[in-house]
Amino acid sequence: MKKDGDEVIYSDGVAIFSLGFKHEKAANPAEGDLILLTQHSKVTHVVEVLDKSPIQNGNWFSRYVKVIWWKPELDWGNLPDRAEVLGFDLDIQQGIPYRFDSFKAFNAKWGGRREEFLQHLATELEKL
């Protein structure tokens, strides 16, 4: 959730920006971790965390991320629901990072099969 006014750096096809979180759990993703971003129940981006820890600015916590996957030419309204892309349904609050294995629905569908889940996700993203 990039706040208005934050700069996006574009260089040689790479986009880097500060991703804002409304919770101190922003410290949980480690440098190099991938974050799947959703908006209006649609998967819109996959980003990689570039810094070691968040920067706090008032009630916001920011992490620098690099865009790994994004289809800017797509109309986000036509994207499939994230449950279809992920293969399970989830209920999340905005601005808080979660690990997939923290969801009962993820564990029921993919528990112990991380590589299969990642392959499913890659296949679904390639379809978009």
Residue frames as qw, qx, qy, qz and C-alpha x, y, z in Angstrom:
[[0.000, 0.891, 0.455, 0.000, 0.00, 0.00, 0.00],
 [0.461, 0.131, 0.029, 0.877, 2.08, 2.85, -1.29],
 [0.061, -0.763, -0.421, 0.487, 1.03, 6.08, 0.33],
 [0.396, 0.866, 0.207, 0.225, 0.47, 9.10, -1.92],
 [0.043, -0.959, 0.277, -0.048, 3.66, 11.07, -2.42],
 [0.710, -0.417, 0.523, 0.220, 6.04, 8.14, -1.99],
 [0.296, 0.676, -0.515, -0.436, 8.52, 7.89, -4.83],
 [0.943, 0.136, 0.304, 0.019, 8.71, 4.92, -7.16],
 [0.142, -0.674, 0.588, 0.424, 12.16, 4.30, -8.61],
 [0.886, 0.417, 0.192, -0.068, 12.25, 2.87, -12.14],
 [0.035, -0.745, 0.602, 0.286, 15.57, 1.73, -13.58],
 [0.180, 0.331, -0.878, -0.295, 16.26, -0.78, -16.38],
 [0.612, -0.179, -0.634, -0.437, 12.79, -2.31, -16.06],
 [0.454, -0.250, -0.745, 0.421, 13.00, -2.61, -12.26],
 [0.295, -0.693, -0.135, -0.644, 10.55, -0.79, -9.98],
 [0.456, -0.152, -0.665, 0.572, 11.39, -0.16, -6.31],
 [0.273, -0.626, -0.113, -0.722, 9.11, 1.59, -3.84],
 [0.065, -0.168, 0.720, -0.670, 8.35, 1.94, -0.17],
 [0.492, -0.355, -0.715, -0.347, 5.50, -0.36, 0.86],
 [0.243, -0.384, 0.400, -0.796, 3.51, 0.89, 3.84],
 [0.482, -0.284, -0.829, 0.021, 2.01, -1.29, 6.55],
 [0.407, -0.656, -0.031, -0.635, -0.39, -0.32, 9.32],
 [0.878, -0.465, 0.005, -0.111, 1.11, -2.76, 11.82],
 [0.244, -0.758, 0.604, 0.035, 4.44, -3.55, 13.45],
 [0.866, 0.041, 0.495, 0.050, 4.20, -7.00, 11.86],
 [0.549, 0.817, -0.175, -0.033, 5.95, -5.27, 8.96],
 [0.187, -0.712, 0.676, -0.024, 9.11, -6.49, 10.70],
 [0.829, -0.064, 0.541, -0.127, 8.16, -10.14, 10.00],
 [0.836, 0.539, 0.032, 0.095, 9.04, -10.42, 6.32],
 [0.645, -0.489, 0.300, 0.505, 12.79, -10.96, 6.09],
 [0.150, 0.696, -0.437, -0.550, 15.06, -9.41, 3.50],
 [0.082, 0.241, -0.883, -0.394, 14.57, -11.44, 0.31],
 [0.317, 0.344, 0.841, -0.272, 11.08, -12.68, 1.23],
 [0.064, -0.241, -0.593, -0.766, 8.37, -12.37, -1.39],
 [0.249, 0.352, 0.557, -0.710, 5.08, -10.62, -0.62],
 [0.087, 0.421, 0.766, 0.478, 1.94, -11.16, -2.67],
 [0.120, 0.193, 0.226, -0.947, -0.09, -7.94, -2.80],
 [0.056, 0.512, 0.826, 0.227, -3.85, -7.94, -3.23],
 [0.157, 0.147, 0.120, -0.969, -6.31, -5.14, -3.82],
 [0.666, 0.139, 0.015, -0.733, -10.08, -5.59, -3.85],
 [0.839, -0.055, 0.516, -0.164, -9.58, -9.38, -3.53],
 [0.795, 0.601, -0.070, 0.054, -7.35, -9.48, -6.65],
 [0.747, -0.332, 0.214, 0.535, -3.67, -10.47, -6.81],
 [0.332, 0.941, 0.036, -0.051, -1.98, -7.40, -8.28],
 [0.262, 0.799, -0.514, 0.171, 1.75, -7.68, -7.52],
 [0.911, -0.283, -0.132, 0.270, 4.49, -9.91, -6.19],
 [0.114, 0.901, -0.301, 0.291, 7.30, -7.95, -4.56],
 [0.802, -0.017, -0.417, 0.428, 10.62, -8.83, -2.91],
 [0.439, -0.894, -0.044, 0.081, 11.63, -7.23, 0.41],
 [0.614, 0.610, -0.228, 0.446, 14.93, -5.36, -0.01],
 [0.051, -0.681, 0.438, -0.585, 15.67, -4.06, 3.49],
 [0.375, 0.057, -0.861, 0.339, 16.45, -5.78, 6.78],
 [0.119, -0.468, -0.718, 0.502, 13.85, -4.00, 8.93],
 [0.099, 0.801, 0.512, 0.295, 10.97, -1.53, 8.62],
 [0.183, 0.147, -0.154, 0.960, 11.17, 2.22, 9.01],
 [0.111, -0.666, -0.702, 0.226, 8.52, 3.63, 11.33],
 [0.049, 0.192, 0.119, 0.973, 6.88, 6.92, 10.44],
 [0.520, -0.183, 0.143, -0.822, 4.09, 7.71, 12.89],
 [0.774, -0.027, 0.499, -0.389, 1.60, 4.82, 12.78],
 [0.838, 0.502, -0.144, -0.154, 3.02, 3.47, 9.49],
 [0.625, -0.443, 0.580, 0.276, 5.82, 0.97, 8.98],
 [0.620, 0.704, -0.191, -0.289, 7.55, 0.96, 5.58],
 [0.731, -0.217, 0.563, 0.317, 9.65, -1.62, 3.75],
 [0.268, 0.618, -0.463, -0.576, 11.48, -1.11, 0.48],
 [0.755, 0.157, 0.636, -0.036, 10.38, -3.65, -2.10],
 [0.059, 0.368, -0.640, -0.672, 11.18, -4.52, -5.70],
 [0.783, 0.287, 0.109, -0.541, 8.43, -5.56, -8.10],
 [0.352, -0.225, 0.884, 0.209, 8.91, -9.18, -9.21],
 [0.130, 0.362, 0.846, 0.368, 5.58, -9.72, -10.99],
 [0.222, 0.571, 0.321, -0.722, 3.02, -7.19, -12.21],
 [0.337, 0.390, 0.697, 0.499, 0.88, -6.88, -15.32],
 [0.012, 0.411, 0.191, -0.891, 0.27, -3.12, -15.62],
 [0.221, 0.046, -0.548, -0.806, -1.56, -3.53, -18.92],
 [0.238, -0.363, -0.898, -0.076, -4.32, -5.61, -17.31],
 [0.411, -0.508, -0.084, -0.753, -7.59, -4.12, -16.12],
 [0.001, -0.189, 0.844, -0.502, -7.54, -5.11, -12.46],
 [0.635, 0.057, 0.278, -0.718, -11.32, -5.38, -12.49],
 [0.842, 0.276, -0.321, -0.333, -10.98, -8.34, -14.87],
 [0.184, 0.430, -0.854, 0.230, -8.46, -10.23, -12.74],
 [0.677, -0.300, -0.656, -0.145, -9.68, -13.46, -11.10],
 [0.596, -0.743, 0.071, -0.296, -10.41, -13.48, -7.39],
 [0.007, 0.661, -0.720, 0.211, -7.37, -14.22, -5.22],
 [0.744, -0.166, 0.579, -0.288, -9.02, -17.45, -3.97],
 [0.884, 0.456, 0.069, -0.074, -8.89, -18.80, -7.53],
 [0.427, 0.755, -0.459, 0.195, -5.26, -17.77, -7.98],
 [0.201, -0.567, 0.708, -0.370, -4.15, -19.10, -4.58],
 [0.547, -0.025, -0.825, -0.139, -6.27, -22.23, -4.53],
 [0.361, -0.452, -0.726, 0.373, -7.77, -21.34, -1.13],
 [0.125, -0.835, -0.265, -0.465, -9.83, -18.53, 0.37],
 [0.496, -0.151, -0.449, 0.728, -8.47, -16.14, 2.96],
 [0.185, -0.911, -0.323, -0.178, -9.73, -13.30, 5.07],
 [0.597, -0.022, -0.183, 0.781, -7.18, -10.57, 5.69],
 [0.116, -0.905, -0.245, 0.328, -7.04, -7.07, 7.10],
 [0.511, 0.795, -0.006, 0.328, -5.56, -4.32, 5.00],
 [0.076, 0.861, -0.356, 0.356, -2.04, -3.18, 5.71],
 [0.635, -0.529, 0.542, -0.154, -0.94, -6.21, 7.76],
 [0.443, 0.450, -0.746, -0.211, 1.49, -8.81, 6.35],
 [0.867, -0.193, 0.333, -0.317, 0.60, -12.49, 6.82],
 [0.064, -0.361, 0.904, 0.221, 2.42, -15.75, 6.23],
 [0.631, 0.011, -0.534, -0.562, 0.38, -18.20, 4.16],
 [0.510, -0.074, -0.845, 0.144, 0.87, -20.97, 6.72],
 [0.086, 0.034, 0.560, -0.824, -0.95, -18.83, 9.32],
 [0.606, 0.069, -0.111, -0.785, -4.26, -19.53, 7.52],
 [0.621, -0.021, 0.745, -0.242, -6.22, -22.70, 8.33],
 [0.762, 0.566, 0.159, -0.272, -7.56, -22.76, 4.76],
 [0.366, 0.732, -0.568, -0.083, -4.00, -22.71, 3.36],
 [0.228, -0.400, 0.870, -0.176, -2.89, -25.55, 5.64],
 [0.732, 0.210, 0.556, -0.332, -5.99, -27.59, 4.78],
 [0.739, 0.654, 0.008, -0.161, -5.27, -27.25, 1.05],
 [0.582, 0.693, -0.371, 0.207, -1.46, -26.95, 0.84],
 [0.563, -0.720, 0.379, -0.142, -0.05, -27.86, 4.28],
 [0.707, -0.345, 0.579, 0.214, 3.33, -29.55, 3.89],
 [0.679, 0.397, 0.497, 0.367, 3.30, -29.08, 0.10],
 [0.107, -0.779, 0.046, 0.617, 5.05, -25.75, -0.29],
 [0.193, -0.271, 0.655, 0.679, 6.63, -26.53, -3.67],
 [0.159, 0.461, 0.829, 0.273, 3.28, -27.67, -5.09],
 [0.007, 0.854, 0.399, -0.333, 1.67, -24.44, -3.88],
 [0.146, -0.654, 0.293, 0.682, 4.43, -22.32, -5.44],
 [0.199, 0.018, 0.795, 0.572, 4.05, -24.20, -8.74],
 [0.103, 0.681, 0.725, 0.028, 0.27, -23.69, -8.65],
 [0.071, -0.847, -0.157, 0.503, 0.74, -19.97, -7.94],
 [0.192, -0.433, 0.524, 0.708, 3.30, -19.57, -10.75],
 [0.184, 0.286, 0.845, 0.412, 0.97, -21.35, -13.19],
 [0.044, 0.800, 0.583, -0.138, -1.97, -19.14, -12.21],
 [0.123, -0.781, 0.067, 0.609, 0.09, -15.95, -12.53],
 [0.248, -0.181, 0.685, 0.661, 1.35, -17.03, -15.96],
 [0.201, 0.542, 0.793, 0.192, -2.29, -17.28, -17.11],
 [0.008, -0.849, -0.328, 0.413, -2.89, -13.60, -16.38]]
